[in-house]
């Protein structure tokens, strides 16, 4: 799905994200370092995206930028579809 460049991937987790990370084992990448809320991974982009896409706003991909943009677009297009499906129901 997405090419990997062997570049470390940095993800910022909220408190909720940290709880999810501890509980969800399936396909979980192994961090090479954890500094506060920032987790650094040396895994494939695909593995990281598949794992963290379920976290919603509890995880933010900080780098590489192209992965962050991919995830932003993933949520953006989902939001557009839901908005069009549930118009005027607020």
C-alpha positions in Angstrom: 0.0 0.0 0.0 2.7 2.5 1.0 6.4 2.4 0.4 8.8 2.3 3.3 12.0 4.4 3.3 13.7 3.0 6.3 13.1 6.3 8.0 12.2 6.2 11.7 8.5 6.9 12.2 7.5 9.1 15.2 4.0 8.9 16.6 2.6 11.1 19.5 0.1 9.3 21.7 -2.4 10.8 24.1 -3.1 9.2 27.4 -5.9 7.3 25.7 -3.6 6.3 22.9 -1.1 4.9 25.4 -3.8 2.7 27.0 -4.9 1.5 23.5 -1.2 0.8 22.6 -0.8 -1.3 25.8 -4.1 -3.3 25.1 -4.0 -3.9 21.3 -1.4 -6.5 20.5 -2.4 -7.5 17.0 0.1 -6.1 14.5 1.5 -3.8 17.1 4.9 -2.4 16.0 7.7 -2.5 18.6 9.0 1.0 19.5 12.7 1.5 19.4 12.4 4.4 21.8 9.8 6.2 23.9 10.3 9.8 25.1 7.3 11.0 27.0 4.4 10.9 24.5 6.6 10.4 21.4 7.1 6.8 20.3 9.7 6.0 17.6 9.4 3.0 15.3 11.5 1.3 12.7 8.8 -0.8 11.0 7.1 -0.7 7.6 4.8 2.2 6.9 2.1 -0.4 6.1 2.3 -2.0 9.5 2.2 1.4 11.3 -0.7 2.7 9.3 -2.8 -0.5 9.7 -2.1 -0.5 13.4 -2.7 3.2 14.2 -5.6 3.9 11.9 -8.0 2.6 14.6 -6.6 5.1 17.2 -8.4 8.2 15.7 -7.3 11.3 17.5 -5.4 9.3 20.1 -2.4 9.0 17.8 -0.7 11.6 15.6 2.0 10.6 13.1 4.6 13.3 13.4 7.2 12.0 10.9 7.8 11.3 8.2 5.5 14.0 6.9 4.1 11.9 4.0 2.7 9.3 6.5 1.1 12.0 8.5 -0.5 13.4 5.3 -1.7 9.9 4.3 -3.4 9.5 7.7 -4.9 13.0 7.5 -6.4 12.2 4.1 -7.7 8.8 5.3 -9.7 10.5 8.1 -10.6 13.5 5.9 -12.3 11.4 3.2 -14.1 9.2 5.8 -15.4 12.4 7.5 -16.7 13.7 4.1 -18.6 10.5 3.5 -20.2 10.5 7.0 -21.1 14.2 6.7 -22.9 13.5 3.4 -24.6 10.5 4.8 -25.9 12.2 7.9 -26.6 15.7 6.7 -28.7 17.9 9.0 -28.8 15.4 11.9 -26.8 17.4 14.4 
